[in-house]
Amino acid sequence: MKKIFVGTVLLALFFVSGCIESTTMLDLNRDGSGKIVVREFMSPQITQMMEGMGNMFAGMEQAGEQGSSPKPEKADIFKDQIEDNVKKFGEGVKLVSSKKLKNKEGWKGYEAVYSFADINTITIPIGDVGDQGEGPGMGQGDSTESEDSGSDTVYNFKFSPGEPATLEIVPKVDETDADAEKAAESAEVAMEDMPEMEEGMDEMGAQMMQGMGAMMGPMLKGMRMTFMVRVADDIKDTNSAHKWPKRPNMITVMDMQVDKMLGNAKAMQLLQSQDEESIAKIEKMNIEGIKLEPPTKTISLTF
């Protein structure tokens, strides 16, 4: 199973797209239709870099077309991302509206609203780094290559209308990841026969996590990824571990404030395992800003 925020999101997002704050809200109606609201913000260092490179490439293209010196043109660094989300979310998804925003820290970003007629046909990737940071003229690829290309976690949905209506939120399991997980389990069993080596590996892993946290903590300040689901009526029953006490029609599927996680080496080690026992241990640690479900858990709810 792909490691949430460890590896892909933690490292690739930093080196490829820098520090971002991303929130995805899925709104579901009783008939299976609904909307997806995405808000994404990027740190000033990253937006400046992307705007500069976007303007440079746009100028080169204009000069090539006109054979003269280009006029200054300000890059719209979020335009391609907003449009590409339509393809990533799946069949029948349409862009309804978009606008530029700034978060409370002053980071530049956008809010985009997408509509869908049938939730059973859509896919929501969280932690998608495949096209992030490429911006205008920076080699952005075609998002149709695969629905989870570059993505860390992909959610599919199974919905049945009625009284009550039923929704299942199903994380996609990649076969290659399953094979890698089996190999890791075999290695872990082998290590049990060598307790001294296993203890040494654990200590080395803890030291690496502490070192990474000290190095990357300041650079990752503000990085956050959140995925929430809101349904049309109050939720009658759910196996979600993260219901909203004051909003009975909402659950949080994932909420990760990365800079807070980096300060806890033990939590980082447990996140690498991504099994139910490890997630349960993290939950008991009560780390502020971390809400996770087991990576293979299907979340169900009725409303």
C-alpha positions in Angstrom: 0.0 0.0 0.0 1.3 3.4 -0.8 2.7 5.3 2.2 0.6 8.3 3.1 2.8 11.3 3.4 5.9 9.2 4.0 7.9 9.1 0.8 5.7 10.5 -1.9 4.0 13.3 -0.2 6.6 14.1 2.4 9.6 14.1 0.0 8.2 14.4 -3.5 5.8 17.2 -2.7 8.6 19.2 -1.1 11.1 18.7 -3.9 8.6 18.8 -6.8 6.0 21.3 -5.7 7.2 22.7 -2.4 5.1 23.4 0.6 1.4 23.3 0.0 -1.9 23.4 1.9 -4.6 21.4 0.2 -8.2 20.7 1.2 -10.7 18.6 -0.7 -14.3 18.5 0.3 -16.7 16.0 -1.2 -20.4 17.1 -1.0 -22.9 14.4 -1.7 -26.6 14.7 -2.5 -29.2 12.0 -1.8 -29.4 11.1 -5.5 -25.7 10.4 -5.8 -24.9 13.7 -7.5 -22.8 16.4 -5.8 -19.7 18.6 -6.0 -16.0 18.6 -5.2 -14.5 21.7 -3.7 -10.8 22.0 -3.8 -8.7 24.7 -2.1 -4.9 24.7 -2.7 -2.3 27.2 -1.6 1.4 27.3 -2.2 4.2 29.0 -0.1 5.5 32.3 -1.4 8.9 30.8 -2.3 7.2 28.3 -4.6 4.8 30.6 -6.2 7.6 33.1 -7.0 9.6 30.3 -8.6 6.7 29.0 -10.6 5.6 32.5 -11.8 9.1 33.3 -12.8 9.6 30.1 -14.8 6.1 30.3 -16.2 6.7 33.9 -17.5 10.1 32.9 -19.0 8.6 29.9 -20.9 5.6 32.0 -22.0 7.9 34.7 -23.3 10.0 32.1 -25.2 6.9 30.7 -26.9 5.6 34.2 -27.8 9.0 35.2 -29.2 9.1 32.0 -31.3 5.7 32.7 -32.7 6.1 36.4 -33.4 9.8 36.6 -34.1 10.1 39.6 -31.9 10.7 40.5 -28.3 7.8 39.4 -26.1 5.8 41.7 -23.9 5.8 40.9 -20.2 3.1 38.4 -19.4 2.2 37.2 -15.9 1.8 33.5 -15.6 -1.4 31.9 -14.1 0.3 29.2 -12.1 -2.9 27.5 -11.1 -4.8 27.4 -14.4 -3.5 24.1 -15.6 -4.0 22.4 -12.3 -7.6 23.5 -12.0 -8.3 22.2 -15.5 -6.4 18.9 -15.1 -8.5 18.1 -12.0 -11.5 17.5 -14.3 -9.6 14.6 -15.9 -8.3 13.2 -12.6 -11.7 13.2 -10.9 -13.2 11.1 -13.7 -16.1 10.7 -16.0 -18.8 13.3 -16.0 -17.0 15.8 -13.8 -17.3 19.4 -14.8 -15.6 22.6 -13.7 -18.3 24.9 -12.3 -16.3 27.8 -11.0 -12.9 28.9 -9.8 -11.4 31.9 -8.1 -8.0 33.0 -6.7 -7.6 33.1 -2.9 -5.0 33.7 -0.2 -4.9 31.7 3.0 -4.4 33.2 6.5 -0.6 33.1 6.0 -0.9 35.1 2.8 -0.1 32.1 0.5 -1.5 32.4 -3.0 -3.9 29.7 -4.1 -7.3 29.0 -5.6 -10.7 27.5 -4.9 -12.3 25.4 -7.6 -15.8 23.8 -7.6 -16.5 20.7 -9.7 -19.9 19.0 -10.2 -20.7 15.3 -10.9 -23.9 13.4 -11.7 -22.9 10.0 -10.3 -20.4 9.5 -7.5 -19.9 5.9 -8.6 -18.0 7.1 -11.6 -15.6 9.5 -9.9 -12.2 9.1 -8.3 -10.5 11.4 -5.9 -6.7 11.4 -5.6 -5.2 12.9 -2.5 -1.5 13.8 -2.4 -1.3 13.9 -6.2 2.2 15.1 -7.1 2.3 14.0 -10.7 1.7 17.4 -12.2 2.2 19.7 -9.2 4.8 22.4 -9.6 5.1 22.2 -13.4 3.0 25.2 -14.1 2.7 27.1 -17.4 5.4 26.0 -19.9 7.1 23.7 -17.4 6.4 20.4 -19.0 3.0 19.5 -17.6 2.0 16.1 -18.7 -1.3 14.7 -19.9 -3.3 13.6 -16.9 -5.1 10.9 -18.8 -2.1 8.5 -18.5 -3.5 6.9 -15.4 -6.1 8.0 -12.9 -3.6 7.8 -10.0 -0.4 8.8 -11.8 1.9 10.3 -9.2 -0.8 10.1 -6.6 -0.3 8.9 -3.1 -3.8 7.7 -2.2 -6.8 7.3 -4.5 -10.4 6.9 -3.4 -13.2 5.3 -5.3 -16.9 5.3 -4.2 -19.9 3.0 -4.0 -23.2 4.7 -3.5 -26.7 3.3 -3.1 -29.7 5.7 -2.9 -32.6 5.0 -0.6 -33.8 5.5 2.9 -31.2 5.4 4.2 -28.7 6.1 1.4 -25.4 4.2 1.7 -21.9 5.4 0.8 -18.7 3.5 0.8 -15.3 5.3 0.5 -12.9 2.7 -0.9 -9.1 3.3 -1.0 -7.5 1.8 -4.2 -4.9 -0.9 -3.6 -2.2 -1.0 -6.3 -1.1 -4.6 -7.1 2.6 -3.6 -7.2 2.2 -2.0 -3.8 0.6 -5.2 -2.5 3.6 -7.3 -3.8 6.0 -4.8 -2.1 4.1 -5.1 1.1 4.3 -8.9 1.0 8.0 -8.7 0.5 8.4 -6.3 3.4 6.4 -8.7 5.6 8.7 -11.5 4.7 11.7 -9.4 5.5 10.2 -8.5 8.9 9.6 -12.2 9.7 13.3 -12.9 8.8 14.4 -10.1 11.1 12.6 -11.6 14.0 15.2 -14.3 14.0 17.9 -11.7 14.4 16.8 -9.5 17.4 20.1 -7.6 17.8 20.0 -6.6 14.1 16.3 -5.7 14.3 17.0 -3.5 17.4 19.9 -1.8 15.6 17.7 -1.1 12.5 15.0 0.4 14.7 17.5 2.7 16.4 19.0 3.8 13.0 15.5 4.4 11.7 14.6 6.6 14.7 17.8 8.6 14.2 17.1 9.1 10.5 13.5 10.3 11.3 14.8 12.8 13.9 17.4 14.1 11.5 14.9 14.5 8.7 12.5 16.3 11.1 15.2 18.8 12.2 16.3 19.5 8.6 12.9 19.7 6.9 10.7 21.0 9.7 11.2 24.7 9.0 10.8 24.2 5.2 7.6 22.2 5.6 5.9 24.6 8.0 2.3 25.0 6.9 2.1 21.8 4.7 -1.3 20.2 5.2 -3.5 17.8 3.3 -7.1 17.3 4.2 -10.0 15.2 2.7 -13.5 15.6 4.1 -16.9 14.2 3.1 -20.2 16.0 3.7 -23.6 14.4 2.9 -27.0 15.9 2.5 -28.5 14.8 5.8 -27.3 13.8 9.2 -25.2 10.6 9.3 -27.1 7.8 10.9 -24.3 5.2 11.1 -20.6 5.1 10.2 -17.4 3.3 11.0 -15.4 6.5 10.5 -13.1 7.3 13.4 -13.3 11.0 12.7 -16.9 12.3 12.9 -17.6 16.0 13.4 -19.3 16.5 16.8 -20.9 19.8 15.8 -21.6 18.9 12.2 -23.4 15.5 12.2 -23.3 15.3 8.4 -19.5 15.4 8.1 -16.5 13.1 8.5 -12.8 13.6 8.0 -11.1 10.9 5.9 -7.7 12.3 6.3 -6.1 15.4 7.9 -2.3 15.6 8.0 -0.3 18.6 9.3 3.1 17.5 8.2 5.2 19.8 10.2 3.6 18.6 13.4 4.3 15.0 12.5 7.9 15.7 11.8 8.5 16.5 15.4 7.6 13.0 16.5 10.1 10.3 15.4 8.0 7.5 16.8 4.9 8.6 14.8 7.0 8.8 11.6 8.2 5.2 12.1 4.7 4.0 12.7 3.4 5.8 9.6 5.9 3.8 7.5 4.1 0.6 8.5 0.6 1.9 7.6 -1.1 -1.2 9.1 -4.1 -1.1 11.4 -2.0 -1.7 14.6 0.4 1.2 13.8 -2.5 3.6 13.0 -4.2 2.6 16.3 -0.9 3.4 18.1 -0.7 6.8 16.4 -4.3 7.6 17.3 -3.5 6.9 21.0 -0.6 9.3 20.9 -3.1 12.1 20.4 -0.8 14.1 18.1 -2.5 17.4 17.3 -3.2 17.8 13.6 -3.1 14.1 12.6 -6.3 12.2 11.6 -5.8 9.0 9.6 -7.7 5.9 8.8 -6.0 2.5 8.1 -4.8 2.5 4.4 -7.0 -0.4 3.4 -10.1 0.5 5.4 -13.3 1.0 3.5 -15.2 3.8 5.3 -19.0 3.3 5.2 -21.8 5.6 6.2 -25.6 5.8 5.9 -27.7 9.0 5.9 
